[in-house]
């Protein structure tokens, strides 16, 4: 195994139809990428801690033929600059950023299906009490995520470490580590697979995740870890009114399925809990066909509701077997003017 191990073709993003920058409430600049035909039903993807838009590539490749897929880099990740200080990191900032992205990419009178993985799901939950988010949301899909008590439920340490206090202490030290990840090696891939992926995950998909995770700056990783350490978005979660589905991985060590069950129990309009057997924390990369199919199902469900917008139904409800081509010349419809846009 070499650091240059090839990654699967579907783990490479297609050429975007548009790339824009959007300014959040505090002035933070966010990189936003759009895929698929203009005017198609909208899906907005929010990635997790230490990831980027690239993490969603396997799902984007399965949806972009039939949907306008919007993916953005959370602040400090990917091409979105890091905040200047610790004040720029909080669940409120995550909610601000999501609201700004929706205002810039979801035209007035339309709504999008939101899908969030890990910290991206926490972002959607944190924005559950935002009217500006609610009026642009048709439905949600929350993937490998939790509303709080993350350190208490972490399962990275082996079961042999039984003392609850010791487990919390060691898990907190792991979560908030300031150590740089360094280059991708066979050893770091093995460690990442153990902590975040299922035991049967193919080596090339582990390599794809490693490239994304190792690209996250150490400082950004640490500051967001301090937010996750004390995360509590239960109140905002309870205020989400849109139909919402939940996805969990049976072998998820970071957000075990207990979180998914708690989320489903707290939702005002739960629309299913899908637990993927043998899957870890990285379901969109480990099991992209199932994740994309669930997003399609929820998009179709939202389109069937009495108050659904006419354009909300996808062209087809069947998941694409292979990554589709993207129209690079598609124009962009926007309700809010971004800082900059290239098409």
Secondary structure as GFF3:
##gff-version 3
##sequence-region A 1 343
A	DSSP	three_ten_helix	9	11	.	.	.	ID=ss1
A	DSSP	beta_strand	18	23	.	.	.	ID=ss2
A	DSSP	beta_strand	29	35	.	.	.	ID=ss3
A	DSSP	beta_strand	41	46	.	.	.	ID=ss4
A	DSSP	three_ten_helix	53	56	.	.	.	ID=ss5
A	DSSP	alpha_helix	57	63	.	.	.	ID=ss6
A	DSSP	beta_strand	67	72	.	.	.	ID=ss7
A	DSSP	three_ten_helix	86	88	.	.	.	ID=ss8
A	DSSP	alpha_helix	91	105	.	.	.	ID=ss9
A	DSSP	beta_strand	112	117	.	.	.	ID=ss10
A	DSSP	alpha_helix	119	126	.	.	.	ID=ss11
A	DSSP	alpha_helix	131	134	.	.	.	ID=ss12
A	DSSP	beta_strand	137	143	.	.	.	ID=ss13
A	DSSP	alpha_helix	150	153	.	.	.	ID=ss14
A	DSSP	alpha_helix	164	175	.	.	.	ID=ss15
A	DSSP	alpha_helix	186	196	.	.	.	ID=ss16
A	DSSP	alpha_helix	203	214	.	.	.	ID=ss17
A	DSSP	alpha_helix	218	229	.	.	.	ID=ss18
A	DSSP	alpha_helix	234	237	.	.	.	ID=ss19
A	DSSP	beta_strand	243	249	.	.	.	ID=ss20
A	DSSP	alpha_helix	257	266	.	.	.	ID=ss21
A	DSSP	beta_strand	270	276	.	.	.	ID=ss22
A	DSSP	alpha_helix	283	286	.	.	.	ID=ss23
A	DSSP	alpha_helix	288	304	.	.	.	ID=ss24
A	DSSP	three_ten_helix	310	312	.	.	.	ID=ss25
A	DSSP	beta_strand	340	342	.	.	.	ID=ss26
###
